[in-house]
Amino acid sequence: MIVDILFSGSRGNCTLIRSGSTQILIDCGKSARAVSKALCELGTGIERISAIFITHEHSDHTAALETVLSRRSIPLHVTSPSAEKLLTMPNASKCLICHPIEYEETVGSLKITSFPLPHDSAAHVGYIIEDCDGDTLGIATDIGHITETALKNLSVCRRVIVESNHDIEMLKEGRYPAFLKQRILSPKGHLSNTDCAELICSLAGNGCKVFALAHLSPENNLPSLAYSEARCALDSAGYTYCELVVADREFTVHLPE
């Protein structure tokens, strides 16, 4: 299973997963031009995508959908609560396949299983993706706090893409208005570097070996800070063998095999 994070952050999120002839996208944010360009650079294109899975309805995860789906009808999997916003998009609404919060779908050689995550959206899910060889990937961004459900689901994965949104002190001392700081720090907001480091150490203890830090805030975080806190936590806990990368807001990052 080949995993490439095309881009990740508050301005847009999209991840490409390939297994044999099966190719799927998790989220489709930013713009259709950005998605198409990133796919082209990897030697593929929209015409090869078998399905798109949406984590939640916020625009940084859905902004490119309408234009992408105007070029080619692709099955669009989303939970029913999140689907309401997408129904206003003519091209997207024609492709919608609505699901309960927890569902399982098979696309070619991939099995995709959802699980709930806490965030201030109509509904929000993470995904576990498994290929026919038993390789497993977990995706969990936009997490207000770590839940037992998230920990249980992600613990079965060998590789995990997880949110490391903000440095707490940068956020508290930054220029964001008080209400926005409160939203980000709330149990339905975003995961801090500190909480992310705690989560990946727990996952490493359960056998996860590769981590990508994603959805970094451009105002309240630095890639070096997120990486350093996570790397130090893993090394201090004895997980020096775990691989760690940081997703980029603009450029594709390949997840190590």
C-alpha positions as CSV (number, residue, x, y, z in Angstrom):
1,M,0.0,0.0,0.0
2,I,1.5,3.3,-1.1
3,V,0.5,6.4,0.8
4,D,1.2,10.0,-0.2
5,I,-0.1,13.0,1.7
6,L,-0.7,15.5,-1.1
7,F,-1.1,18.4,1.3
8,S,-2.3,18.8,4.9
9,G,-3.3,21.9,6.9
10,S,-6.0,24.4,7.6
11,R,-6.0,25.5,3.9
12,G,-6.5,22.0,2.4
13,N,-6.2,18.3,3.1
14,C,-5.9,15.3,0.7
15,T,-4.3,11.9,0.9
16,L,-3.8,9.4,-1.9
17,I,-3.7,5.7,-1.2
18,R,-2.7,3.2,-3.8
19,S,-2.8,-0.6,-3.8
20,G,-2.4,-2.4,-7.1
21,S,-4.9,-0.8,-9.5
22,T,-7.0,0.6,-6.7
23,Q,-6.5,4.3,-5.9
24,I,-8.6,6.3,-3.4
25,L,-8.5,9.8,-1.9
26,I,-9.1,10.6,1.7
27,D,-10.6,14.2,1.7
28,C,-10.4,16.6,-1.3
29,G,-9.6,20.1,0.0
30,K,-7.7,23.1,-1.3
31,S,-8.5,23.3,-5.1
32,A,-9.0,20.9,-8.0
33,R,-5.9,22.4,-9.7
34,A,-3.8,21.6,-6.6
35,V,-5.2,18.0,-6.4
36,S,-4.7,17.4,-10.1
37,K,-1.2,18.8,-10.1
38,A,-0.2,16.7,-7.1
39,L,-1.6,13.6,-8.7
40,C,0.1,14.3,-12.0
41,E,3.5,14.6,-10.2
42,L,3.0,11.1,-8.8
43,G,2.2,9.7,-12.3
44,T,-1.5,9.4,-11.8
45,G,-4.7,11.5,-12.2
46,I,-8.3,12.0,-11.3
47,E,-9.3,9.5,-14.0
48,R,-7.6,6.7,-12.0
49,I,-9.3,7.5,-8.6
50,S,-11.8,4.7,-7.7
51,A,-13.4,6.5,-4.7
52,I,-13.2,9.5,-2.4
53,F,-13.8,9.3,1.3
54,I,-14.6,12.4,3.3
55,T,-13.7,12.7,7.0
56,H,-16.1,15.7,7.6
57,E,-17.8,18.5,5.8
58,H,-15.4,21.5,6.6
59,S,-14.2,23.3,3.6
60,D,-10.5,22.5,4.1
61,H,-11.5,18.8,3.5
62,T,-14.1,19.4,0.7
63,A,-13.3,22.6,-1.2
64,A,-12.1,20.8,-4.4
65,L,-14.9,18.3,-4.6
66,E,-17.3,20.2,-6.9
67,T,-14.8,20.9,-9.6
68,V,-13.1,17.5,-9.4
69,L,-16.4,15.7,-9.7
70,S,-17.5,18.0,-12.6
71,R,-14.7,16.3,-14.6
72,R,-15.4,12.7,-13.6
73,S,-18.1,11.1,-11.5
74,I,-16.4,9.3,-8.7
75,P,-18.2,7.5,-5.8
76,L,-18.1,9.9,-2.9
77,H,-18.4,8.3,0.6
78,V,-19.5,10.5,3.5
79,T,-21.4,10.1,6.7
80,S,-25.1,11.2,6.5
81,P,-24.7,14.1,9.0
82,S,-21.8,15.5,7.0
83,A,-23.6,15.0,3.7
84,E,-26.0,17.9,4.1
85,K,-23.5,20.6,3.1
86,L,-22.4,18.5,0.1
87,L,-26.0,18.2,-1.1
88,T,-25.7,21.9,-2.1
89,M,-23.0,21.0,-4.7
90,P,-24.7,19.7,-7.8
91,N,-21.8,17.5,-9.0
92,A,-21.0,16.2,-5.6
93,S,-24.6,15.4,-4.7
94,K,-24.8,13.1,-7.8
95,C,-21.9,11.0,-6.5
96,L,-22.9,10.9,-2.8
97,I,-23.0,7.6,-1.0
98,C,-24.2,8.3,2.5
99,H,-23.2,6.1,5.5
100,P,-23.8,5.9,9.3
101,I,-20.9,7.2,11.4
102,E,-19.4,3.7,11.7
103,Y,-19.3,1.9,8.4
104,E,-17.2,-0.4,6.3
105,E,-16.6,-0.2,2.5
106,T,-14.5,-2.3,0.1
107,V,-13.0,-0.6,-3.0
108,G,-11.0,-2.9,-5.1
109,S,-8.2,-4.3,-3.0
110,L,-8.8,-1.9,-0.1
111,K,-11.1,-2.2,2.9
112,I,-12.0,1.2,4.5
113,T,-13.5,1.3,8.0
114,S,-14.6,4.5,9.7
115,F,-14.7,5.4,13.4
116,P,-15.9,8.5,15.2
117,L,-13.7,11.4,16.3
118,P,-14.5,14.4,18.4
119,H,-14.6,17.7,16.4
120,D,-17.0,20.6,16.0
121,S,-18.5,19.4,12.8
122,A,-21.8,17.8,12.0
123,A,-20.0,14.5,12.2
124,H,-16.3,13.5,11.9
125,V,-14.6,10.2,11.3
126,G,-11.2,8.7,11.1
127,Y,-10.4,5.8,8.8
128,I,-8.6,2.5,8.9
129,I,-7.5,1.3,5.5
130,E,-6.4,-2.3,5.0
131,D,-5.1,-3.9,1.8
132,C,-5.3,-7.5,0.7
133,D,-1.9,-8.3,2.2
134,G,-3.0,-7.1,5.6
135,D,-1.1,-3.8,5.6
136,T,-2.9,-1.2,7.7
137,L,-3.1,2.6,7.7
138,G,-4.9,4.8,10.2
139,I,-5.9,8.4,9.5
140,A,-7.1,10.7,12.3
141,T,-6.9,14.5,12.0
142,D,-9.0,17.3,13.5
143,I,-9.2,15.6,16.9
144,G,-10.4,17.6,19.9
145,H,-9.1,15.1,22.3
146,I,-7.9,11.5,22.4
147,T,-10.7,9.0,23.0
148,E,-10.6,5.3,23.8
149,T,-12.3,4.7,20.5
150,A,-9.6,6.5,18.5
151,L,-6.9,4.7,20.5
152,K,-8.5,1.3,20.0
153,N,-8.9,1.7,16.3
154,L,-5.5,3.3,15.5
155,S,-3.7,0.6,17.6
156,V,-4.3,-2.0,14.9
157,C,-2.4,0.0,12.3
158,R,1.3,-0.2,11.3
159,R,1.3,3.3,9.9
160,V,-0.7,6.3,11.2
161,I,-1.4,9.8,10.0
162,V,-2.3,11.9,13.0
163,E,-3.0,15.5,13.8
164,S,-0.3,17.7,15.5
165,N,-2.1,21.0,15.0
166,H,-0.6,23.5,17.4
167,D,2.0,24.4,20.0
168,I,0.1,25.3,23.1
169,E,2.2,28.3,24.0
170,M,2.3,29.7,20.4
171,L,-1.5,29.5,20.4
172,K,-2.0,31.1,23.8
173,E,0.4,33.9,23.0
174,G,-0.6,34.4,19.4
175,R,-2.9,36.9,17.7
176,Y,-6.0,34.7,17.4
177,P,-9.1,36.1,19.2
178,A,-10.0,34.5,22.5
179,F,-13.0,32.7,21.1
180,L,-10.9,31.0,18.4
181,K,-8.2,30.0,20.9
182,Q,-10.9,28.5,23.1
183,R,-12.4,26.6,20.1
184,I,-9.0,25.1,19.1
185,L,-8.2,24.1,22.7
186,S,-11.7,22.7,23.4
187,P,-12.5,18.9,23.5
188,K,-13.9,19.3,20.0
189,G,-11.1,21.4,18.6
190,H,-7.7,20.3,17.5
191,L,-4.9,18.2,18.9
192,S,-1.8,19.9,20.3
193,N,1.8,18.7,19.7
194,T,1.9,17.6,23.3
195,D,-1.2,15.5,23.1
196,C,-0.1,14.1,19.7
197,A,3.2,13.0,21.2
198,E,1.3,11.2,24.0
199,L,-0.9,9.5,21.5
200,I,1.8,8.2,19.2
201,C,3.8,6.8,22.1
202,S,0.7,4.9,23.1
203,L,0.3,3.6,19.5
204,A,4.0,2.7,19.3
205,G,3.5,0.6,22.4
206,N,0.8,-1.3,20.5
207,G,3.0,-1.9,17.5
208,C,2.6,1.1,15.3
209,K,5.9,1.8,13.5
210,V,5.5,4.8,11.2
211,F,3.9,8.2,12.0
212,A,3.1,11.3,9.9
213,L,2.2,14.5,11.8
214,A,-0.5,16.3,9.9
215,H,-2.8,19.3,9.9
216,L,-0.2,21.7,11.3
217,S,-1.4,25.2,11.9
218,P,0.5,27.8,9.9
219,E,0.0,30.4,12.6
220,N,0.4,28.3,15.8
221,N,2.9,25.7,15.0
222,L,6.2,25.0,13.3
223,P,7.2,21.7,11.6
224,S,10.4,21.7,13.6
225,L,8.5,22.0,16.9
226,A,6.0,19.3,16.0
227,Y,8.7,16.9,14.9
228,S,11.0,17.6,17.9
229,E,8.3,17.1,20.5
230,A,7.1,13.8,18.9
231,R,10.6,12.5,18.2
232,C,11.8,13.3,21.8
233,A,8.7,11.5,23.2
234,L,9.2,8.4,21.1
235,D,12.9,8.2,21.8
236,S,12.5,8.8,25.6
237,A,9.9,6.0,25.7
238,G,12.3,3.6,23.9
239,Y,10.7,3.8,20.4
240,T,13.8,5.0,18.6
241,Y,13.0,2.6,15.7
242,C,9.7,4.3,14.8
243,E,9.8,6.4,11.7
244,L,8.4,10.0,11.8
245,V,7.6,12.5,9.0
246,V,5.8,15.8,9.0
247,A,3.1,16.4,6.3
248,D,3.5,19.7,4.4
249,R,0.8,22.3,3.7
250,E,1.8,22.7,0.1
251,F,3.9,19.7,-1.1
252,T,3.4,15.9,-1.2
253,V,5.0,13.9,1.5
254,H,5.4,10.1,1.0
255,L,4.7,7.9,4.0
256,P,7.6,5.5,4.5
257,E,6.9,1.9,3.8
